[in-house]
Amino acid sequence: MMVSHLLKGREIPGDRMKEYDATESPQLAVQRARDYWSDPAVTADGLTALTSFASTCLPAVMANWEQPYYRALRQNALRQLVAVSPDLQTS
């Protein structure tokens, strides 16, 4: 709940999602989420988990207009996952 409160108003808002990078790769999405938090140290297991999520959370088929929206939603989720990860909590 604390992370949700911290990110409130800082997430990518719905009216800006259409402008989000429609071609963002899972690896770039993870790096951008880490950069959001000033690039905290992440263990190999943590990086694997984040990349796995980023690689599998989007629908297999999306219309072109849906791609920036879903990638923006993925970025919002990754920012939360980085913030609640054991790696960030112990660094």
N, C-alpha and C positions, 0 to 999 in steps of 0.2 A: 504494500500500500504506500510505503514511503516513496518508492521509485515512481509510482503513478502520480503521486502528489508533486514530486520534483519535476517530472516531465510535463505536467499539465500546462498547456499554453506554449510549450516548446516543441511539441510534436509537429510533424508536417501536417498542416491543416488541410481539410478536404478541398478547399478552394484553390490550393496550390498544388495538389496532387497531379493535376493534368500536365504540369510543367516538369514533373520529376523525370529523371533519366530512364527512358523506356528500354534501354539496352544494358542497364547495369547488371554485371555478372554477380553470381553469389559471392565470389571472393572480394570483389570491390565493395559489395554491400556490407560485408563483415568489416572490411577495413574502414569504411566510412562510419560505421557504428562505433568502432573503437576510437577513431579520430574525434568523434563527438565528445568522448570522455577523455580526451587528451592522450590517446593511445596507451592505455594501461597494459601492463604485462599480462599475457594470457598463456597458459600452459598449452602444450600440444594437444592434450585431451580437450581442453576448452575450445581451442581453435577448431578442432575436428567437429565438435558438437555444434558450434555456431555455423560452420560452413555446411554441415549436413542439414541443419534447419533451413538455411538460406537457399540450399539447392532443392529442397523438397516441398517448401511451403506454398509455392505458387501453383496455380492450376496448370495442367499440362497443355491446355489449349486456351488461348486468350485472343480476343480481337485486338487489333492494333490499338484502338482507343483505350482498352483496358490495361495495357501494359504499364504505363506510368503510374496508374492508380494502385495496382497491385504491388508494384515495386516500392512505392512510397509507404504502403501499409507494412511491407516486409521491413523497411528501414525503421519504422516506428517500433516494430516488434523487436528487432535486433538491438536497438538502443536500450530497450527494457531488459532484454536478456543479458547484455553486457553488464548493465548496472546491478543486476541481482546475482551475477555469477560469483562463485566462490573466489575466482581469481581477483576480481575487483574488490571484493569484501576483505580480502587478506593482504592486499598490496598497500 
